Amino acid sequence: MHDADLGEEPPGATPLEDEELEGLKPAWIATRGDLNEAEFDNILAAQQAWDRRRLNMARLLDDKTIRDLHRDMFGEVWDWAGTYRRTEKNIGIDPIRISVAVHDLVEDAKYWFDTDDPLAFDNAAVKFHHKLVSVHPFPNGNGRHAREMTDLLLRAVSRPPFTWGGGANLGSDNAVRNTYIRALREADFGDYATLNEFVRS
């Protein structure tokens, strides 16, 4: 078992189970700061790799792509990266429903994104992001993964990426993260106004 002391998760984050913590790959990680650094480097490398790819909506809106992106973003840090979670969390659906839910989401999204209206496309991207976070398909990294997936969808149709609250660190406990979490919770009840405003703020 890995003996890292990762400390407290920021509010609204997904706590990891012991079996998931055992999936930590780098032996040098001993603190939450170490983990944040390793994940940051892995995510940056993944972003650079995906930025070089030719992307289109048909390729992106596929449940395998959802898993592949998560694996590329976190696979140097966690051995379960790209694998749907098998444990219950404080957010998300029953693990046995994840595979079907992600498949249904990408199929539904093909209709949401079938538009030439930039505003309608942004609204579809916000809805996609919220639904993917709500499913919470992976043990950890769901918010970062869903934001990256959403920005890739925007890039595929030459739309500017979302600013996600002005570039603040959404992984830390701060006012911008709190606004983001509140916006997601409002969207749970069908009110997307705050989230629509947040993603372009």
C-alpha positions in Angstrom: 0.0 0.0 0.0 1.2 3.5 -0.8 1.9 5.4 2.4 1.4 9.0 1.1 -0.4 11.4 3.5 -2.6 13.3 1.0 -4.4 15.3 3.7 -7.9 16.8 3.2 -9.6 17.1 -0.1 -10.9 20.6 -1.0 -14.7 21.1 -0.4 -16.8 19.4 -3.0 -14.0 17.0 -4.1 -14.4 13.3 -4.3 -12.7 11.4 -1.4 -10.7 8.3 -2.6 -11.2 4.9 -1.1 -8.2 2.9 0.2 -8.3 0.6 -2.8 -8.2 3.6 -5.1 -5.3 5.2 -3.1 -3.4 2.0 -3.7 -3.5 2.9 -7.4 -1.0 5.7 -6.9 1.9 5.0 -9.2 4.9 7.4 -8.4 6.7 6.3 -5.3 8.0 9.8 -4.6 4.5 11.2 -3.9 4.2 11.8 -0.1 1.9 14.8 0.3 -1.1 16.5 -1.3 1.3 19.0 -2.8 3.3 16.2 -4.4 0.1 14.7 -5.9 -1.0 18.1 -7.2 2.4 18.6 -8.9 2.4 15.1 -10.5 -1.2 15.5 -11.7 -0.5 19.0 -13.1 2.4 17.7 -15.1 0.4 14.8 -16.4 -2.5 17.0 -17.4 -0.3 19.5 -19.1 1.4 16.7 -21.2 -2.0 15.3 -22.1 -3.3 18.8 -23.2 -0.3 19.3 -25.4 -0.8 15.9 -27.0 -4.5 16.4 -27.6 -3.9 19.9 -29.0 -1.8 18.3 -31.8 -4.7 16.0 -32.8 -7.2 16.6 -35.5 -10.5 16.5 -33.7 -14.1 16.5 -34.8 -17.4 16.1 -33.1 -17.9 12.5 -34.2 -14.6 11.4 -32.7 -15.0 13.4 -29.5 -18.6 12.3 -28.8 -17.7 8.7 -28.1 -17.6 6.9 -24.8 -14.1 5.5 -25.6 -12.8 9.0 -26.1 -14.2 10.0 -22.7 -12.1 7.2 -21.1 -9.0 7.8 -23.3 -8.8 11.4 -22.3 -9.0 10.6 -18.6 -6.3 7.9 -19.0 -4.0 10.4 -20.8 -4.6 13.1 -18.2 -4.0 10.9 -15.2 -2.4 7.7 -16.3 1.1 8.6 -15.2 -0.2 9.1 -11.6 -3.0 6.5 -11.1 -3.2 3.0 -12.4 -7.0 3.2 -12.6 -7.0 6.3 -14.9 -9.5 5.9 -17.8 -11.4 3.2 -15.9 -14.9 3.8 -14.6 -15.2 3.9 -10.9 -16.5 0.9 -9.0 -17.2 2.6 -5.7 -20.0 4.9 -4.4 -19.1 8.5 -4.0 -20.5 11.7 -2.4 -21.5 12.7 -5.9 -22.5 10.8 -9.0 -24.6 7.9 -10.0 -24.5 4.3 -9.0 -21.3 2.8 -10.4 -23.2 0.0 -12.2 -25.0 2.6 -14.3 -21.9 4.6 -15.4 -21.1 2.8 -18.6 -24.7 3.2 -20.0 -25.0 6.7 -18.7 -21.8 7.9 -20.4 -22.9 6.2 -23.7 -26.3 7.8 -23.5 -24.8 11.2 -22.7 -22.5 11.3 -25.8 -25.4 10.1 -28.0 -27.7 12.8 -26.6 -25.0 15.4 -27.0 -24.8 14.7 -30.8 -28.2 16.3 -31.0 -27.4 19.2 -28.6 -24.4 20.1 -30.7 -26.1 19.9 -34.0 -26.3 23.7 -34.5 -24.6 26.5 -36.2 -25.6 29.1 -33.6 -22.5 29.9 -31.4 -24.7 30.7 -28.4 -26.6 27.5 -28.7 -23.3 25.6 -29.0 -22.0 27.2 -25.8 -25.2 26.3 -24.1 -24.8 22.7 -25.3 -21.2 22.6 -24.0 -22.3 23.8 -20.6 -25.0 21.2 -20.5 -22.6 18.5 -21.6 -20.1 19.5 -18.9 -22.7 19.5 -16.2 -24.1 16.1 -17.1 -20.6 14.5 -17.3 -19.7 15.9 -13.9 -23.1 14.6 -12.5 -22.4 11.1 -13.7 -18.9 11.4 -12.1 -17.6 8.4 -14.1 -14.1 8.1 -12.5 -12.7 7.7 -9.0 -11.1 11.2 -9.2 -10.3 14.1 -11.6 -13.8 14.3 -12.9 -14.1 18.1 -12.9 -10.7 18.6 -14.6 -11.5 15.9 -17.1 -15.0 17.3 -17.9 -13.6 20.8 -18.3 -10.9 19.6 -20.7 -13.4 17.5 -22.6 -15.7 20.5 -23.0 -12.9 22.7 -24.3 -12.0 20.1 -26.8 -15.6 20.1 -28.1 -15.5 23.9 -28.4 -12.1 23.7 -30.3 -13.5 21.1 -32.7 -15.9 23.8 -34.0 -13.5 26.7 -33.8 -15.2 28.2 -30.7 -12.9 29.7 -28.0 -12.4 27.6 -24.9 -14.3 28.5 -21.8 -12.4 30.7 -19.2 -13.8 28.8 -16.2 -13.9 31.7 -13.8 -10.9 33.5 -15.1 -8.2 30.8 -14.8 -8.3 30.4 -11.0 -7.2 27.1 -9.6 -10.5 25.2 -9.3 -8.8 22.4 -7.4 -8.2 24.7 -4.4 -10.5 26.0 -1.8 -11.2 29.5 -3.0 -14.1 31.8 -3.9 -14.0 30.9 -7.6 -14.2 27.2 -6.8 -17.1 27.8 -4.5 -19.0 29.7 -7.2 -18.3 26.8 -9.6 -19.6 24.2 -7.2 -22.7 26.3 -6.5 -23.3 26.7 -10.2 -23.1 23.0 -10.7 -25.6 22.4 -7.9 -28.0 24.9 -9.3 -27.7 23.1 -12.7 -28.7 19.9 -10.9 -32.1 21.5 -10.5 -32.3 22.7 -14.1 -31.0 26.3 -13.5 -28.0 26.8 -15.8 -27.8 30.6 -15.5 -24.9 30.8 -13.0 -23.0 28.1 -14.8 -23.5 29.7 -18.2 -22.2 33.0 -16.8 -19.3 31.3 -14.9 -17.8 29.5 -17.9 -17.2 32.7 -19.8 -16.2 34.9 -16.8 
